[in-house]
Amino acid sequence: MDIQTRTPQASNFFSVRERCIGLLRIAFGVAWAVAACLKWQPAFINGFAATIKSAIDGQPHIVQVWLGFWLTMITVNPTLFAIVEASLETLLAVCFLLGVFTNVACIVGMILALGIWSIPEAFGGPYIAGQSTDIGTAFPYAILCALFLCANAGRYYGIDHLLAARLKRSSTNKEAHETKVEEKVPSFVGERRIHHR
């Protein structure tokens, strides 16, 4: 049986698959950056509540109730909700572009994408036979975030790769230090248990 292992020289370079994952993550960061730029436009910020309100038309009753609940929440301060969304998308763009805190960004991205899909996009509906052709644009973002999370995408062409190596070294040093301390300090706990029996 032929077992292939990476040599120390080859471990410094990423495989073709790893390179593709890293480059796709960066492209995904560009997509988030474009989305964030569009969200920072005054037209989006000033019309955020109107966007949610327009999504209610033609929806089934249960979706209208769902959107009505969110519209009530958003109308309290629509500018704040719009700025929070734009800020989150900006942070996600930075995280995916640089490959920093990518796992956290993937989780936040999934939640945000599902929120966008279920509120302003109204689950991609209304679904009308012969007219509806897709389920909305935000849902694939959630799937891509899940895939990048599973692929540990920040380790390739990203800062997460450097952070992981540094954290691994610090945890190894900490474990080595704890082992030395345990060797120097005698254990009296076991002796006490013997005397009590």
C-alpha positions as CSV (number, residue, x, y, z in Angstrom):
1,M,0.0,0.0,0.0
2,D,1.4,3.4,-1.0
3,I,0.8,6.0,1.6
4,Q,1.4,9.6,0.5
5,T,2.5,12.1,3.1
6,R,3.5,15.7,2.7
7,T,7.1,16.5,3.0
8,P,8.1,19.5,5.2
9,Q,8.8,21.5,2.1
10,A,5.4,20.7,0.5
11,S,3.5,21.6,3.7
12,N,4.4,25.3,3.1
13,F,2.4,25.3,-0.1
14,F,-1.4,24.8,-0.4
15,S,-2.8,22.1,-2.6
16,V,-4.9,23.1,-5.7
17,R,-8.1,22.4,-3.8
18,E,-6.9,24.6,-0.8
19,R,-5.9,27.4,-3.2
20,C,-9.4,27.2,-4.9
21,I,-11.1,27.4,-1.5
22,G,-9.0,30.4,-0.5
23,L,-9.6,32.2,-3.8
24,L,-13.4,31.5,-3.7
25,R,-13.5,32.8,-0.1
26,I,-11.8,36.0,-1.3
27,A,-14.3,36.3,-4.2
28,F,-17.1,35.8,-1.7
29,G,-15.6,38.7,0.3
30,V,-15.8,40.9,-2.8
31,A,-19.5,40.0,-3.2
32,W,-20.1,41.0,0.4
33,A,-18.1,44.2,-0.2
34,V,-20.3,45.1,-3.2
35,A,-23.4,44.4,-1.2
36,A,-22.1,46.5,1.7
37,C,-21.4,49.4,-0.6
38,L,-24.9,49.3,-1.9
39,K,-26.3,49.2,1.7
40,W,-24.4,52.3,2.6
41,Q,-26.2,54.3,-0.1
42,P,-28.6,56.9,1.4
43,A,-31.4,55.5,-0.8
44,F,-31.2,52.2,1.0
45,I,-30.8,53.6,4.5
46,N,-33.7,56.1,4.0
47,G,-36.0,53.5,2.3
48,F,-35.3,50.5,4.5
49,A,-38.8,50.3,6.1
50,A,-40.4,50.9,2.6
51,T,-38.4,47.9,1.3
52,I,-39.9,45.6,4.0
53,K,-43.4,47.1,3.5
54,S,-43.3,46.4,-0.2
55,A,-42.3,42.8,0.4
56,I,-45.7,42.2,2.1
57,D,-47.8,42.6,-1.1
58,G,-49.1,39.3,-2.5
59,Q,-47.7,37.1,0.2
60,P,-49.6,34.3,1.9
61,H,-51.2,35.3,5.2
62,I,-48.6,33.6,7.4
63,V,-45.8,35.4,5.6
64,Q,-47.7,38.7,5.9
65,V,-47.9,38.2,9.7
66,W,-44.2,37.4,9.8
67,L,-43.3,40.5,7.8
68,G,-45.8,42.7,9.7
69,F,-44.0,41.7,13.0
70,W,-40.7,42.8,11.6
71,L,-42.1,45.9,10.0
72,T,-43.4,46.9,13.4
73,M,-39.9,46.3,14.9
74,I,-38.1,48.1,12.1
75,T,-40.3,51.2,12.0
76,V,-39.2,52.1,15.6
77,N,-35.8,53.1,14.1
78,P,-35.4,52.0,10.4
79,T,-32.1,53.9,10.1
80,L,-30.5,51.9,12.9
81,F,-31.6,48.6,11.4
82,A,-30.2,49.7,8.0
83,I,-26.9,50.8,9.5
84,V,-26.6,47.6,11.5
85,E,-27.1,45.5,8.3
86,A,-24.6,47.7,6.3
87,S,-22.1,47.4,9.1
88,L,-22.5,43.6,9.4
89,E,-22.0,43.2,5.7
90,T,-18.9,45.4,5.8
91,L,-17.4,43.3,8.6
92,L,-18.2,40.1,6.7
93,A,-16.5,41.5,3.6
94,V,-13.4,42.3,5.6
95,C,-13.4,38.9,7.3
96,F,-13.8,37.0,4.1
97,L,-11.3,39.1,2.1
98,L,-8.6,38.8,4.8
99,G,-9.5,35.3,6.0
100,V,-9.7,36.5,9.6
101,F,-12.2,35.0,12.1
102,T,-13.7,33.2,9.1
103,N,-15.6,30.6,11.1
104,V,-17.3,33.3,13.2
105,A,-17.9,35.3,9.9
106,C,-19.5,32.2,8.4
107,I,-21.9,31.8,11.3
108,V,-22.8,35.5,11.3
109,G,-23.1,35.4,7.5
110,M,-25.5,32.5,7.6
111,I,-27.7,34.2,10.2
112,L,-27.7,37.5,8.3
113,A,-28.3,35.9,4.9
114,L,-31.2,33.9,6.3
115,G,-32.6,37.1,7.9
116,I,-32.4,39.0,4.6
117,W,-33.9,36.0,2.8
118,S,-36.8,35.7,5.3
119,I,-37.6,39.4,5.8
120,P,-36.9,41.8,2.9
121,E,-36.9,39.0,0.4
122,A,-40.0,37.3,2.0
123,F,-38.6,33.8,1.5
124,G,-38.1,34.5,-2.2
125,G,-41.9,34.8,-2.7
126,P,-44.6,35.3,-3.6
127,Y,-44.4,32.0,-5.5
128,I,-46.6,32.1,-8.5
129,A,-46.8,29.3,-11.0
130,G,-45.1,30.3,-14.2
131,Q,-43.6,33.5,-12.8
132,S,-41.4,32.5,-9.9
133,T,-38.0,31.3,-11.0
134,D,-35.8,31.2,-7.9
135,I,-36.0,31.3,-4.1
136,G,-34.2,34.6,-3.6
137,T,-30.7,35.9,-3.8
138,A,-29.7,35.7,-0.1
139,F,-30.4,32.0,0.5
140,P,-27.4,30.9,-1.6
141,Y,-25.2,33.2,0.6
142,A,-26.3,31.2,3.6
143,I,-25.3,27.9,1.8
144,L,-22.0,29.3,0.8
145,C,-21.3,30.4,4.4
146,A,-22.0,26.9,5.6
147,L,-19.7,25.4,2.9
148,F,-16.9,27.8,3.8
149,L,-17.4,26.9,7.5
150,C,-17.1,23.2,6.7
151,A,-14.1,23.8,4.5
152,N,-12.3,25.9,7.2
153,A,-11.8,28.5,4.4
154,G,-9.8,31.0,6.5
155,R,-6.8,28.7,6.7
156,Y,-6.0,29.2,3.0
157,Y,-4.6,32.6,1.9
158,G,-5.9,34.0,5.1
159,I,-4.9,35.4,8.5
160,D,-6.7,32.5,10.2
161,H,-3.8,30.2,9.1
162,L,-1.3,32.4,10.9
163,L,-3.5,32.8,14.0
164,A,-4.1,29.0,14.2
165,A,-0.3,28.3,14.1
166,R,0.3,30.9,16.8
167,L,-2.5,29.7,19.1
168,K,-1.3,26.1,18.7
169,R,2.2,27.1,19.7
170,S,1.0,29.1,22.7
171,S,-1.3,26.2,23.9
172,T,1.7,23.7,23.4
173,N,3.9,26.0,25.5
174,K,1.2,26.3,28.2
175,E,0.8,22.5,28.4
176,A,4.5,22.1,28.6
177,H,4.7,24.7,31.4
178,E,1.8,22.9,33.3
179,T,3.6,19.6,33.0
180,K,6.8,21.0,34.5
181,V,4.9,22.5,37.4
182,E,3.1,19.2,38.1
183,E,6.4,17.4,38.2
184,K,7.9,19.9,40.7
185,V,4.9,19.8,43.1
186,P,4.3,16.5,44.9
187,S,0.8,15.2,45.0
188,F,-0.5,14.8,48.5
189,V,-4.0,14.2,47.5
190,G,-3.5,10.5,46.7
191,E,-1.7,10.0,50.0
192,R,-4.5,11.6,52.0
193,R,-7.0,9.3,50.4
194,I,-4.9,6.3,51.3
195,H,-4.8,7.4,55.0
196,H,-8.6,7.9,55.1
197,R,-9.4,4.4,54.0
